[in-house]
């Protein structure tokens, strides 16, 4: 967790559930988030417990396999996978994007440029990705339903988009 976190006030009083496979890391993260940022954070016993009913799901792992299942995601949630997104090494299951109402990326063109390929390549979603620039310009509005921000490398855009799509 970075030491300079700018959390919009609208989220300060909302409960946050975190999960890590390592109970010690999970506990340290919870303690630090409570102490340094005054957040209402609790440790979940499983990834499913952390995700079920959450309005916002942030996947920030180094996992080579998906850590959440699409059916765990609450309809209308905002989902931001930050970790690995390559075929054969991805924290994110493409079925989450397939069931979403809106999938936006900071660079849809870059999705197809990776080697090994991005997990969305061949999923049928490549042509449906909305460019973040269209959202910023007001040319694309997220419809009701689950929204996924599929970042491919522009650090910091996740927090901005979270604020924009939840207003």
C-alpha positions in Angstrom: 0.0 0.0 0.0 1.4 3.4 -0.9 1.9 5.9 1.8 0.1 8.7 -0.1 -3.4 7.4 -0.8 -6.1 9.8 -1.9 -9.4 8.2 -1.2 -12.5 10.2 -2.2 -14.5 11.2 0.9 -17.5 9.2 -0.4 -15.6 6.0 0.3 -14.0 6.9 3.6 -16.8 5.5 5.7 -17.5 2.4 3.7 -16.3 -0.9 5.0 -13.4 -2.5 3.2 -12.7 -6.2 3.2 -9.2 -7.5 2.2 -7.9 -10.9 1.6 -4.4 -12.3 1.2 -3.4 -15.9 1.1 -0.8 -15.1 3.8 -2.6 -14.4 7.1 0.3 -12.3 8.4 0.4 -10.1 5.4 -3.4 -9.7 5.5 -3.2 -8.7 9.2 -0.4 -6.2 8.6 -2.3 -4.6 5.7 -5.5 -4.3 7.8 -3.6 -2.7 10.7 -1.8 -0.3 8.5 -4.9 0.8 6.6 -6.7 1.4 9.9 -3.8 3.2 11.6 -2.4 5.3 8.7 -5.6 6.1 6.8 -8.4 5.6 9.4 -10.3 3.3 7.1 -12.9 0.7 8.2 -11.0 -2.3 7.1 -11.4 -6.0 8.1 -9.7 -9.2 7.1 -11.8 -11.6 5.0 -11.2 -15.4 5.5 -11.4 -16.0 1.8 -11.3 -14.2 -1.5 -15.0 -15.0 -2.0 -15.9 -13.4 1.4 -13.9 -10.3 0.4 -15.7 -9.9 -3.0 -19.3 -11.0 -2.4 -21.6 -8.0 -2.2 -18.7 -5.5 -2.7 -19.4 -2.4 -4.7 -15.8 -2.1 -5.7 -13.4 -5.0 -6.3 -9.7 -4.3 -6.8 -7.5 -7.3 -7.7 -3.9 -6.4 -6.8 -2.1 -9.7 -6.8 0.8 -11.5 -8.4 -1.3 -14.6 -8.9 -0.8 -16.6 -12.1 -4.4 -18.0 -11.7 -7.7 -16.2 -11.3 -8.4 -15.3 -7.7 -12.1 -14.5 -8.0 -15.0 -16.1 -9.9 -17.5 -14.1 -12.0 -20.5 -15.3 -10.0 -19.0 -13.8 -6.8 -19.1 -10.3 -8.4 -22.1 -8.3 -7.4 -24.1 -7.0 -10.4 -23.3 -3.3 -10.8 -19.9 -3.6 -9.1 -16.8 -1.8 -10.3 -13.9 -4.2 -10.9 -10.2 -3.2 -11.4 -7.7 -6.0 -12.0 -4.2 -4.6 -11.5 -2.0 -7.7 -11.6 -1.0 -10.2 -14.3 -3.2 -10.4 -17.4 -1.5 -12.7 -19.8 -2.8 -16.0 -21.2 -1.6 -18.7 -18.9 -0.7 -16.2 -16.2 -3.6 -14.0 -15.0 -5.3 -13.1 -11.8 -8.4 -12.2 -13.8 -10.8 -14.5 -15.5 -12.1 -13.1 -18.8 -15.6 -14.3 -17.9 -15.8 -11.3 -15.5 -15.3 -9.0 -18.5 -17.7 -11.1 -20.7 -20.5 -10.6 -18.2 -19.8 -6.9 -17.6 -22.0 -4.1 -19.0 -19.0 -1.9 -19.7 -15.2 -2.7 -20.1 -12.9 0.3 -20.5 -9.1 0.3 -21.0 -6.4 2.9 -21.0 -5.2 1.4 -24.3 -7.4 -1.1 -26.1 -4.8 -1.3 -28.9 -2.1 -2.4 -26.4 -4.3 -5.3 -25.3 -3.4 -7.1 -28.6 0.3 -6.1 -28.5 1.5 -8.3 -25.7 3.7 -11.4 -25.9 2.5 -13.6 -24.3 -0.9 -12.5 -25.4 -3.3 -10.6 -23.1 -6.0 -12.8 -21.4 -8.7 -10.9 -23.4 -7.1 -11.8 -26.8 -9.4 -14.4 -28.4 -12.2 -13.8 -25.9 -14.3 -11.9 -28.4 -14.1 -8.8 -26.2 -11.2 -7.0 -28.0 -13.6 -5.0 -30.2 -15.9 -4.1 -27.3 -13.2 -2.4 -25.2 -14.0 1.3 -24.7 -11.0 3.6 -24.6 -10.5 5.6 -21.4 -10.1 8.7 -23.5 -13.7 8.4 -24.7 -14.9 8.3 -21.1 -12.7 11.3 -20.2 -14.1 13.2 -23.2 -17.7 12.4 -22.3 -18.1 10.4 -25.5 -18.8 7.2 -23.7 -21.0 6.8 -20.6 -20.9 3.6 -18.5 -24.3 2.0 -18.6 -25.9 0.4 -15.5 -24.3 -2.9 -14.6 -20.9 -4.2 -13.8 -18.1 -2.1 -15.0 -14.5 -3.3 -15.5 -11.5 -1.1 -15.9 -8.9 -3.2 -17.7 -5.7 -1.3 -17.3 -2.8 -2.2 -19.4 -0.2 0.0 -17.9 -1.0 3.7 -17.2 -0.5 3.7 -13.5 -2.9 5.8 -11.4 -5.8 5.7 -13.9 -7.7 3.1 -11.8 -8.4 5.6 -8.9 -9.5 8.3 -11.3 -11.8 6.1 -13.2 -13.3 4.7 -10.0 -14.2 8.2 -8.9 -15.6 9.0 -12.4 -17.8 6.0 -12.9 -19.2 6.0 -9.4 -20.4 9.6 -9.3 
